[in-house]
Amino acid sequence: MMPEWLNNFINTYLISFVINVLLAAVILIAGFALVKTVLKFLKKFTSRLDANIQAFLENFVGIALKLIVILSAVIVVGVPESSVIAVLGSCGLAIGLALQGGLSNIASGIILMFCKPFHVGDFIISGDISGVVKDIGIYYTLVTTPDNQDIHVPNSTLAGSTITNLSTESVRRLDFDFSVSYDADLDLTRKVLLAAAQMNDLVMKDPAPVVLVTAHGASGVTVRLRLWCAAENYWTVNFDMWEDVKKAFDKFNIEIPYQYVNVVMKDKK
């Protein structure tokens, strides 16, 4: 026969504890499912908002709701609310001191969201990082480089550095500097460069390409070809012009000089 103390323990504590644990498990499962549903509705509700704000809100609300579900499950198990609050306060202080960079990332994420130096889909350059912005999270911003590498950049890094956004303007300017021999005919060089630019269908006619003499170098004259094109055609035009100008210079015998050294030997007698 079961001892009375054991029977009282089972009826008073164990059964209640097991029920609370099962209830907590139900809260976790149902709570996380509810969070998914809420985030789906939130995504529809925020679909008209700026992409930066939409991504930030979804991440922030998702983490906050999951934290509430976990705390509710802990309290249902039987942990006193005062103890939970005390532990949260202590953990919050410890985490805040240990993760100052993380808190800085959150604050920087809010700054990026409201200041909007870039949006999802923009091509940006910041320091050594360049690529298309794919996601703006609470802590990190996801950037995909031109060679298809994903870089998770801390928000504080972006908020504290200079950002060049190449997607805000629909038109971009290209400057090409070519060195030609001092013996070259500058009028002919100008005509050849303008013709090379005008023959490229991706180069804009207005504003029209121009050719400028920018410097007298040690071994040649520096001539600059300046033209404009649509932003999406920037790299295509860049590579095309370097090739086309070289071929045009060869055709019209325009010399591209290179540095050389004259060595004079003196005969000592």
C-alpha positions as CSV (number, residue, x, y, z in Angstrom):
1,M,0.0,0.0,0.0
2,M,1.3,3.5,-0.9
3,P,2.5,5.6,2.0
4,E,0.2,8.4,3.0
5,W,3.0,11.0,2.5
6,L,3.7,9.8,-1.0
7,N,0.0,9.8,-1.9
8,N,-0.3,13.3,-0.6
9,F,2.8,14.4,-2.6
10,I,1.4,12.9,-5.8
11,N,-2.0,14.4,-5.3
12,T,-0.9,17.7,-4.1
13,Y,2.3,18.5,-6.1
14,L,3.2,16.0,-8.8
15,I,-0.2,15.9,-10.6
16,S,-0.5,19.6,-10.4
17,F,3.1,20.0,-11.7
18,V,2.5,17.6,-14.6
19,I,-0.7,19.4,-15.6
20,N,1.1,22.8,-15.5
21,V,3.9,21.4,-17.7
22,L,1.5,20.0,-20.2
23,L,-0.4,23.3,-20.1
24,A,2.8,25.2,-20.6
25,A,3.7,23.0,-23.6
26,V,0.2,23.7,-25.1
27,I,0.8,27.4,-24.6
28,L,4.2,27.2,-26.3
29,I,2.8,25.3,-29.3
30,A,-0.4,27.3,-29.7
31,G,1.4,30.5,-28.9
32,F,4.1,30.1,-31.6
33,A,1.4,29.1,-34.1
34,L,-0.6,32.2,-33.2
35,V,2.6,34.3,-33.6
36,K,2.9,33.0,-37.2
37,T,-0.7,33.9,-37.9
38,V,-0.3,37.4,-36.4
39,L,2.9,37.9,-38.5
40,K,1.0,36.9,-41.7
41,F,-1.7,39.4,-40.9
42,L,0.9,42.0,-40.0
43,K,2.6,41.4,-43.4
44,K,-0.6,42.1,-45.2
45,F,-1.3,45.1,-43.0
46,T,2.1,46.7,-43.6
47,S,2.3,45.8,-47.3
48,R,1.7,49.4,-48.2
49,L,4.4,50.7,-45.9
50,D,8.0,51.4,-46.8
51,A,10.0,48.1,-47.3
52,N,12.4,49.2,-44.5
53,I,9.7,49.8,-42.0
54,Q,7.9,46.6,-43.0
55,A,10.9,44.4,-42.5
56,F,11.8,46.0,-39.2
57,L,8.3,45.8,-37.7
58,E,8.0,42.1,-38.7
59,N,11.3,41.2,-37.0
60,F,10.6,43.3,-33.9
61,V,7.0,42.1,-33.4
62,G,7.9,38.5,-34.0
63,I,10.6,38.6,-31.3
64,A,8.4,40.4,-28.8
65,L,5.5,38.1,-29.2
66,K,7.6,34.9,-28.9
67,L,9.1,36.4,-25.7
68,I,5.6,36.9,-24.3
69,V,4.7,33.3,-25.1
70,I,7.8,31.9,-23.4
71,L,7.2,34.0,-20.3
72,S,3.6,33.0,-20.1
73,A,4.6,29.3,-20.3
74,V,7.2,29.8,-17.5
75,I,4.6,31.4,-15.2
76,V,2.1,28.6,-15.9
77,V,4.6,26.0,-14.8
78,G,4.5,27.6,-11.4
79,V,7.4,30.1,-11.3
80,P,6.2,33.1,-9.3
81,E,5.8,36.3,-11.3
82,S,7.9,38.3,-8.9
83,S,10.8,35.8,-9.5
84,V,10.4,36.0,-13.2
85,I,10.5,39.8,-13.1
86,A,13.5,39.7,-10.9
87,V,15.3,37.3,-13.1
88,L,14.4,39.3,-16.2
89,G,15.7,42.4,-14.6
90,S,19.0,40.8,-13.7
91,C,19.3,39.1,-17.1
92,G,18.4,42.4,-18.8
93,L,21.1,44.2,-17.0
94,A,23.7,41.5,-17.6
95,I,22.7,41.2,-21.3
96,G,22.6,44.9,-21.7
97,L,26.2,45.2,-20.4
98,A,27.4,42.2,-22.4
99,L,25.6,43.1,-25.6
100,Q,26.1,46.8,-25.9
101,G,26.9,46.3,-29.6
102,G,23.7,44.5,-30.1
103,L,21.7,47.3,-28.5
104,S,23.6,49.7,-30.7
105,N,22.6,47.7,-33.7
106,I,18.9,47.9,-32.6
107,A,19.1,51.6,-32.2
108,S,20.9,51.9,-35.5
109,G,18.2,49.8,-37.2
110,I,15.6,52.3,-36.0
111,I,17.7,55.1,-37.4
112,L,18.1,53.4,-40.8
113,M,14.3,52.8,-40.8
114,F,13.4,56.4,-40.3
115,C,16.2,58.2,-42.1
116,K,16.0,55.8,-45.1
117,P,19.4,56.1,-46.7
118,F,18.6,53.0,-48.7
119,H,15.7,50.6,-49.3
120,V,15.4,46.9,-49.9
121,G,16.6,46.3,-53.5
122,D,19.0,49.3,-53.7
123,F,22.6,48.8,-54.7
124,I,24.8,50.5,-52.0
125,I,28.5,51.0,-51.3
126,S,29.7,51.4,-47.7
127,G,33.4,51.1,-47.0
128,D,34.6,47.8,-48.4
129,I,31.0,46.5,-48.8
130,S,29.0,46.8,-52.0
131,G,25.9,45.0,-53.2
132,V,22.1,44.8,-53.3
133,V,20.2,45.2,-50.0
134,K,18.0,42.1,-49.5
135,D,16.8,42.6,-45.9
136,I,17.0,45.1,-43.1
137,G,16.7,43.3,-39.8
138,I,16.8,44.3,-36.1
139,Y,20.6,43.6,-35.8
140,Y,21.9,43.1,-39.3
141,T,21.3,44.2,-42.8
142,L,21.7,41.5,-45.5
143,V,23.7,42.7,-48.6
144,T,24.2,40.4,-51.6
145,T,27.4,41.2,-53.5
146,P,27.7,41.3,-57.3
147,D,29.5,37.8,-57.1
148,N,26.5,36.5,-55.2
149,Q,27.8,36.4,-51.7
150,D,25.6,37.2,-48.7
151,I,27.1,39.7,-46.2
152,H,25.3,40.3,-42.9
153,V,26.4,43.9,-42.0
154,P,25.8,45.2,-38.4
155,N,23.3,48.0,-38.5
156,S,25.7,50.1,-36.3
157,T,28.4,49.8,-39.0
158,L,26.0,51.2,-41.7
159,A,24.6,53.9,-39.5
160,G,28.0,55.1,-38.6
161,S,29.6,55.1,-42.0
162,T,29.2,56.9,-45.4
163,I,26.7,55.2,-47.6
164,T,26.7,55.6,-51.4
165,N,23.3,54.6,-52.9
166,L,23.6,53.9,-56.6
167,S,19.9,53.2,-57.0
168,T,18.4,56.6,-56.1
169,E,19.2,58.2,-59.5
170,S,18.1,56.8,-62.9
171,V,21.1,58.3,-64.8
172,R,24.8,58.0,-64.0
173,R,27.9,59.7,-65.4
174,L,31.1,58.0,-66.6
175,D,34.5,59.6,-66.9
176,F,37.2,57.9,-68.9
177,D,40.8,59.2,-68.8
178,F,43.0,58.3,-71.7
179,S,46.7,59.2,-72.1
180,V,47.7,60.0,-75.7
181,S,51.1,60.9,-77.1
182,Y,52.2,64.6,-77.3
183,D,52.6,64.0,-81.0
184,A,48.9,63.0,-81.4
185,D,46.5,65.3,-83.1
186,L,44.2,66.5,-80.3
187,D,41.4,67.5,-82.7
188,L,41.5,64.0,-84.3
189,T,41.6,62.4,-80.8
190,R,38.5,64.3,-79.8
191,K,36.6,63.3,-82.9
192,V,37.6,59.6,-82.5
193,L,36.4,59.6,-78.8
194,L,33.1,61.3,-79.6
195,A,32.5,59.0,-82.5
196,A,33.2,55.9,-80.2
197,A,30.7,57.2,-77.7
198,Q,28.0,58.1,-80.2
199,M,28.2,54.7,-81.8
200,N,27.2,53.1,-78.5
201,D,23.4,52.9,-78.4
202,L,23.5,52.8,-74.6
203,V,25.2,56.2,-74.3
204,M,22.7,59.1,-73.8
205,K,22.5,61.8,-76.5
206,D,21.3,64.4,-74.0
207,P,23.4,65.4,-72.2
208,A,25.8,64.8,-75.0
209,P,29.3,63.3,-74.5
210,V,32.2,65.7,-74.2
211,V,36.0,65.4,-74.5
212,L,38.3,67.5,-72.2
213,V,42.0,67.9,-71.9
214,T,42.7,67.5,-68.2
215,A,46.5,67.2,-67.7
216,H,49.9,67.3,-69.3
217,G,51.5,64.1,-68.0
218,A,55.1,63.0,-67.8
219,S,54.8,60.9,-71.0
220,G,51.5,62.1,-72.6
221,V,48.4,64.3,-72.6
222,T,45.5,63.1,-70.5
223,V,42.2,63.4,-72.3
224,R,38.9,62.8,-70.6
225,L,35.8,61.4,-72.2
226,R,32.7,62.2,-70.2
227,L,29.3,60.7,-71.0
228,W,26.0,59.7,-69.4
229,C,23.9,56.5,-69.4
230,A,21.0,54.8,-67.7
231,A,22.0,53.5,-64.2
232,E,21.3,49.9,-65.2
233,N,23.6,50.1,-68.2
234,Y,26.6,51.6,-66.2
235,W,28.9,48.5,-66.2
236,T,28.0,47.5,-69.8
237,V,28.9,50.9,-71.1
238,N,32.0,51.1,-68.9
239,F,33.5,47.8,-70.3
240,D,32.3,48.6,-73.9
241,M,34.0,52.0,-74.0
242,W,37.4,50.8,-72.8
243,E,37.4,48.2,-75.6
244,D,35.9,50.5,-78.3
245,V,38.3,53.3,-77.7
246,K,41.4,51.0,-77.8
247,K,40.2,49.7,-81.2
248,A,39.5,53.2,-82.5
249,F,42.9,54.5,-81.4
250,D,44.6,51.6,-83.2
251,K,42.6,52.3,-86.3
252,F,43.6,56.0,-86.5
253,N,47.2,55.4,-85.2
254,I,46.7,57.4,-82.1
255,E,49.5,56.4,-79.8
256,I,48.9,55.5,-76.2
257,P,52.2,56.3,-74.6
258,Y,54.0,54.4,-71.9
259,Q,56.7,55.5,-69.5
260,Y,60.2,55.1,-70.6
261,V,63.7,56.0,-69.3
262,N,66.5,57.5,-71.3
263,V,69.9,56.2,-70.1
264,V,72.9,58.3,-71.1
265,M,76.3,56.7,-70.8
266,K,79.2,59.1,-70.3
267,D,82.7,58.0,-71.3
268,K,85.0,59.1,-68.5
269,K,88.5,59.8,-69.8
